[in-house]
Every structure is written in structure tokens, then in C-alpha cells.
Amino acid sequence: MSEIEAENSIMGVASPEYIYSEKIKKLIKNGKIETVGNDQKYDVEKIISLKPDAVFTNYIASFENTYQLLKNNGIQVIFLDEYLEQKPLEKTAYIKLFGKLFGKVDIAEKKYAEIKKNYQELKQLALKSQSRPKVLANEMYGDVWYLPGGKTFTANYIADANADYILKDNMEDKAVTMSFEEVYSKSMETKYWINAGNHRSKQELLNINPYYGKLEVFKNGKIYGVTEKERQKANDFFESGVVRSDLILKDYIKIFHPELLQDYKLTYLKELQ
């Protein structure tokens, strides 16, 4: 909605602490946008009193009664499943849906065409590099490492940035769970570790899990978290990054092939020191 300049159509949001957009934060502060609960519980009475035309949400089975109540009060409930899309440009294409819904088809189509053109040109640029470094992604939670499957959007980004993801031959389009030992044996020659959460330093990673220090990439490679555009709980990687697949790809190319984008500064990712 920010990309097609439709912020003024927003009447209410849940969990405003996760919103990065300065414009939307200002509208909330000025009382133009109401807070209508959080991702665990909607303030149904408040939503009904605002009389919106529609509510956008992702489907949660336990909220079925809430959805029905909203529909009974003449409010359309529109479920968004863009998080299921595994090709970056197909995620970006949701901008066209919003263009239709908000009467901004022209701006949405123009924006999509521009992002698609950038993305395809960047993909071609990445192929000019002679190197194809090995890449590890994500992090551990407890005893389990949740790696993006070989068909996920993270794996697609790495491939489009002309790098060699350690699970590129995997056929899953969701997270794959592995033990530290399995990841250790698969990542011997890894040069880059990306999407290492929102940690600020290598020491912070070690404090969470001392085993990380045994990884080759920890000792001799480079590690990047998604913290360049983070403000408290809000992180723009998960906000504008959903639409700006071209900028995320550009970040990965800059990381894997810095010689191709010498003057570019990372937008969403940041190296851990």
C-alpha cells in the first residue's frame, strides 16, 4: 500500500510496533489510523465501529468465528497468502492486486514493470562474475537449524545472485530442519552466511550458540543479518522488501560479487563484525 501511495486508505492496523513506514507511523500518531489489536487477538468491536470496507489478514483457523462476525457486519475479509510465494517477482506481483483494489492500477503496473526490469538486469549482471561462492542461510533455534528449502524464495534469490546455496538440490518449498552436525558437514567450504537473524555482532551469535564458532564461515567467511533497516521491532526487510525484490537481489549480489556493484551500499542486509 505504501508503494502505490494508498496509505490514506488505511483505517486501522494490528501490532503497529512491527510497522517500519514513517508515513504510516505518523498517521497512527496523529490518530488517522487506529490500533485494532495484535496478531493474537483483534479488537472486533473497534473494527466494526470503524466501518471499513475490508480487512486484510492471513488465514488463522482459530480466528474463524472472528472472520464470520466481521462478514456478518458487512466487512469483506481478504486473506493474503503472499508469504507462500517462492519466486521473488511473484511476491512483488501482489502490488498489482492492491492496484486493482485501490483504483491505482496504473501506478501499480508501472512500479511492477520497473522492479521486474531491475531484477532481470541484476540477474544478468550477476552472471558476469566468474566466481560462484558457497552460501549458508538462516540460523538455529534451540537444537535445530531451520534452513530454507531448495525451492524457497531465499534459495531462488541465491541462485539468481549467481551463488551456490548448500541446499540448492533440495526440493522443499518450506524450511528444512537439520542438526548443527549436519549443517557443519555440509558447509565446509562456505564463504557467506546470510539472513543470520537480526543479530548485531558475531559475539552475539556466539552468546546464543557457542557451536557457531566451529563453522568455517564463522572463522574465515562473512556473515550478514537483516538489520540495516531495523527500528526496535520493525524491520523493513519484511515490509518494503516484500515488494522490492530487486533491492534484495541487489544486496545479495553486492555480498557475493562485490566487484560488480562497487558503489552500491547495502539496503537491507548488514555485515556482522
Secondary structure, 3 states (H helix, E strand, C coil): CCCCCCHHHCCEECCHHHCCCHHHHHHHHCCCCEECECCCCECHHHHHHHCCCEEEECCCHHHHHHHHHHHHCCCEEEECCHHHCCCHHHHHCHHHHHHHHCCCHHHHHHHHHHHHHHHHHHHHHHCCCCCCCEEEECCEECCEEEEECCCCHHHHHHHHCCCEECCCCCCCCCEEEECHHHHHHHCCCCCEEECCCCCCCHHHHHHHCHHHHHCHHHHHCEEEECCCCEECCEEHHHCHHHHCHHHHHHHHHHHHCHHHCCCCCCCCCEECC
